[in-house]
Amino acid sequence: GSHDSFSYWVDEKSPVGPDQATAIKRLARISLVKKIMKKWSVTQNLTFKEQLEGGIRYFDLRVSSKPGEIGQEIYFIHGLFGIKVWDGLKEINTFLEQHPKEVIFLDFNHFYAMDDSHHFFLINRIRSAFGSKLCSVECVEYVTLQYMWEKKHQVLIFYHYPLYQEYPFLWPGNKMPAPWANTTNVHKLLQFLETTLEERSRYGTFHVSQAILTPRVKTIARHLIRGLKNTLVHRNLPMILNWVKAQKPGVMGVNIITSDFVELVDFAATVIALNDLLLEEDESAT
């Protein structure tokens, strides 16, 4: 999976998003501030299509209306506004049309400046984009690839807002827990990932290990111009990747792992290779 999957493009010309503090909004009237914000808002380089082609199958999505804009249009957001959600969904659906056996997870986990009418608009967009590819809520243990192929389903939508109850194809957010370390220290991050794996639910939910470091205000202040990638990601990715290589999938093991800048190392290939351990277990069991 990728963290803030849509953030490969953010609009410096747009207003600062409603996910930001008032002080930041004031500062952002200075044009240079938005350039700096961009360096810390962008967590991916690859478009949805490129991420899909690279093996990413879980997408972490934050969305917002644009305050002051007429209509219900919804955009991706991380500090600054990204592309329209509709454009992203169409791009993803094109890939799925071409690869009918691929299955993806779309996790809508943060909503900003949205009332119920915005949610209805967004949910209808999701339904329009994917139609019969949407997998209805089911016991997690039943949802194997075989199950998805038989039903011709390709998309699981997780929707962290109470309206999910009104639509059979919206999975509740609590089925996709994604504990967040909120640290700049790679050793603390790895300890957190270990602890949360030990605590994960044995049955009934998926699980996201967020292998990401989060800048604090002072981190940004000290490294304004360098940005997220050069300050935190480059230096620590090798250690994070070593942790990934040491994991085992399956019950009480890793399930979904997310990272920033997924193309900088063999992240997707390394995660995907862990599935071979499950095959080895099957062979030894038989």
Secondary structure in CASP SS format (residue, H / E / C, confidence):
PFRMAT SS
TARGET T0000
AUTHOR 0000-0000-0000
METHOD secondary structure of the structure
MODEL  1
G C 1.00
S E 1.00
H C 1.00
D C 1.00
S C 1.00
F C 1.00
S C 1.00
Y C 1.00
W C 1.00
V C 1.00
D C 1.00
E C 1.00
K C 1.00
S C 1.00
P C 1.00
V E 1.00
G C 1.00
P C 1.00
D C 1.00
Q C 1.00
A C 1.00
T H 1.00
A H 1.00
I H 1.00
K H 1.00
R H 1.00
L H 1.00
A C 1.00
R C 1.00
I C 1.00
S H 1.00
L H 1.00
V H 1.00
K H 1.00
K H 1.00
I H 1.00
M H 1.00
K H 1.00
K H 1.00
W H 1.00
S H 1.00
V C 1.00
T C 1.00
Q C 1.00
N C 1.00
L C 1.00
T C 1.00
F H 1.00
K H 1.00
E H 1.00
Q H 1.00
L H 1.00
E H 1.00
G C 1.00
G C 1.00
I C 1.00
R C 1.00
Y E 1.00
F E 1.00
D E 1.00
L E 1.00
R E 1.00
V E 1.00
S E 1.00
S E 1.00
K C 1.00
P C 1.00
G C 1.00
E C 1.00
I C 1.00
G C 1.00
Q C 1.00
E C 1.00
I E 1.00
Y E 1.00
F E 1.00
I E 1.00
H C 1.00
G C 1.00
L E 1.00
F E 1.00
G E 1.00
I E 1.00
K E 1.00
V H 1.00
W H 1.00
D H 1.00
G H 1.00
L H 1.00
K H 1.00
E H 1.00
I H 1.00
N H 1.00
T H 1.00
F H 1.00
L H 1.00
E H 1.00
Q H 1.00
H C 1.00
P C 1.00
K C 1.00
E C 1.00
V C 1.00
I E 1.00
F E 1.00
L E 1.00
D E 1.00
F E 1.00
N E 1.00
H E 1.00
F E 1.00
Y E 1.00
A C 1.00
M C 1.00
D C 1.00
D H 1.00
S H 1.00
H H 1.00
H H 1.00
F H 1.00
F H 1.00
L H 1.00
I H 1.00
N H 1.00
R H 1.00
I H 1.00
R H 1.00
S H 1.00
A H 1.00
F H 1.00
G H 1.00
S H 1.00
K H 1.00
L E 1.00
C C 1.00
S C 1.00
V C 1.00
E C 1.00
C C 1.00
V H 1.00
E H 1.00
Y H 1.00
V C 1.00
T C 1.00
L H 1.00
Q H 1.00
Y H 1.00
M H 1.00
W H 1.00
E H 1.00
K H 1.00
K C 1.00
H C 1.00
Q C 1.00
V E 1.00
L E 1.00
I E 1.00
F E 1.00
Y E 1.00
H C 1.00
Y C 1.00
P H 1.00
L H 1.00
Y H 1.00
Q H 1.00
E H 1.00
Y C 1.00
P C 1.00
F C 1.00
L E 1.00
W E 1.00
P E 1.00
G H 1.00
N H 1.00
K H 1.00
M C 1.00
P C 1.00
A C 1.00
P C 1.00
W C 1.00
A C 1.00
N C 1.00
T C 1.00
T C 1.00
N C 1.00
V H 1.00
H H 1.00
K H 1.00
L H 1.00
L H 1.00
Q H 1.00
F H 1.00
L H 1.00
E H 1.00
T H 1.00
T H 1.00
L H 1.00
E H 1.00
E H 1.00
R C 1.00
S C 1.00
R C 1.00
Y C 1.00
G C 1.00
T C 1.00
F C 1.00
H C 1.00
V E 1.00
S E 1.00
Q E 1.00
A C 1.00
I C 1.00
L C 1.00
T C 1.00
P C 1.00
R C 1.00
V H 1.00
K H 1.00
T H 1.00
I H 1.00
A H 1.00
R H 1.00
H C 1.00
L C 1.00
I C 1.00
R C 1.00
G H 1.00
L H 1.00
K H 1.00
N H 1.00
T H 1.00
L H 1.00
V H 1.00
H H 1.00
R H 1.00
N H 1.00
L H 1.00
P H 1.00
M H 1.00
I H 1.00
L H 1.00
N H 1.00
W H 1.00
V H 1.00
K H 1.00
A C 1.00
Q C 1.00
K C 1.00
P E 1.00
G C 1.00
V C 1.00
M C 1.00
G C 1.00
V E 1.00
N C 1.00
I E 1.00
I E 1.00
T E 1.00
S E 1.00
D C 1.00
F C 1.00
V C 1.00
E C 1.00
L C 1.00
V C 1.00
D C 1.00
F H 1.00
A H 1.00
A H 1.00
T H 1.00
V H 1.00
I H 1.00
A H 1.00
L C 1.00
N H 1.00
D H 1.00
L H 1.00
L H 1.00
L H 1.00
E H 1.00
E H 1.00
D H 1.00
E H 1.00
S H 1.00
A H 1.00
T C 1.00
END
